[in-house]
C-alpha cells in the first residue's frame, strides 16, 4: 500500500460514487437532510476507519505484549474519555 499524503479526515474533498440500499439512503436523508448527506457519510466512514486502525493497533499490541488486563482497559477508557471529550470529537466510552 502506498503512503497516503493525508490522514483520515484531512485533505480536499474528492467526489466518489457510492451505492447504498435505498432504505439506508432514505433513513440518512430523513435524519440529516439532503444537504448534510455527504457529511454524514464522511463522519461514518471516518469513525469506521479509526475503529479499524485502533483494532489493528490493539491486536498488534496484544501479540507483542500479551492480553490487556481489565485494569489497563479501564485506564485506557479514562484516557480516551479525557482526550476525546477535550477535542469534542467522539463520545465518551460506555
C-alpha positions as CSV (number, residue, x, y, z in Angstrom):
1,X,0.0,0.0,0.0
2,X,1.4,3.4,-0.9
3,X,1.9,6.2,1.6
4,X,-1.1,8.5,1.9
5,X,-0.4,12.2,1.6
6,X,-3.3,12.9,4.0
7,X,-4.5,11.3,7.3
8,X,-8.1,10.2,7.9
9,X,-10.3,13.4,7.8
10,X,-7.7,15.6,6.1
11,X,-7.2,16.9,2.6
12,X,-9.5,18.4,0.0
13,X,-12.9,16.8,-0.8
14,X,-13.0,14.4,-3.6
15,X,-16.0,13.0,-5.5
16,X,-16.7,9.3,-5.2
17,X,-19.5,7.1,-6.4
18,X,-21.3,5.3,-3.6
19,X,-24.1,2.7,-3.7
20,X,-26.4,2.2,-0.7
21,X,-29.6,0.3,-0.2
22,X,-32.5,2.8,-0.8
23,X,-33.8,2.2,2.7
24,X,-30.4,3.2,4.2
25,X,-30.1,6.3,1.9
26,X,-33.7,7.4,2.8
27,X,-33.0,6.9,6.5
28,X,-30.0,9.2,6.3
29,X,-31.9,11.8,4.3
30,X,-34.7,11.8,6.9
31,X,-32.2,12.1,9.7
32,X,-29.9,14.8,8.4
33,X,-31.5,16.2,5.2
34,X,-30.1,16.3,1.7
35,X,-27.6,19.0,2.3
36,X,-25.8,17.1,5.1
37,X,-25.9,13.6,3.4
38,X,-22.2,13.7,2.4
39,X,-21.1,15.0,5.8
40,X,-23.0,12.2,7.5
41,X,-21.4,9.5,5.3
42,X,-17.9,11.1,5.7
43,X,-18.3,11.1,9.5
44,X,-19.5,7.4,9.5
45,X,-16.6,6.3,7.2
46,X,-14.0,8.1,9.3
47,X,-15.3,6.5,12.5
48,X,-15.1,3.1,10.9
49,X,-11.6,3.7,9.6
50,X,-10.4,5.0,13.0
51,X,-12.0,2.0,14.7
52,X,-10.3,-0.5,12.3
53,X,-7.0,1.3,12.9
54,X,-7.4,1.1,16.6
55,X,-8.4,-2.6,16.4
56,X,-5.3,-3.3,14.4
57,X,-3.1,-1.5,16.9
58,X,-4.6,-3.3,19.8
59,X,-4.3,-6.7,18.1
60,X,-0.6,-5.9,17.4
61,X,-0.1,-4.7,20.9
62,X,-1.6,-7.9,22.4
63,X,0.6,-10.1,20.0
64,X,3.7,-8.3,21.3
65,X,2.8,-7.8,25.0
66,X,0.0,-10.2,25.8
67,X,-3.6,-9.6,26.8
68,X,-4.7,-6.2,28.2
69,X,-5.9,-6.6,31.8
70,X,-9.2,-5.3,33.0
71,X,-7.4,-2.6,35.0
72,X,-5.4,-1.5,31.9
73,X,-8.7,-1.4,29.8
74,X,-10.3,0.8,32.4
75,X,-7.3,3.2,32.4
76,X,-7.4,3.3,28.6
77,X,-11.2,4.2,28.7
78,X,-10.4,7.1,31.1
79,X,-7.6,8.4,28.9
80,X,-9.8,8.1,25.7
81,X,-12.7,9.8,27.5
82,X,-10.5,12.7,28.6
83,X,-8.8,13.2,25.2
84,X,-11.9,12.9,23.1
85,X,-14.1,15.0,25.4
86,X,-11.5,17.8,25.1
87,X,-11.5,17.6,21.4
88,X,-15.3,17.3,21.2
89,X,-14.8,14.5,18.6
90,X,-16.0,11.2,20.0
91,X,-18.5,10.5,22.7
92,X,-17.2,9.0,26.0
93,X,-16.9,5.2,26.2
94,X,-19.8,3.4,28.0
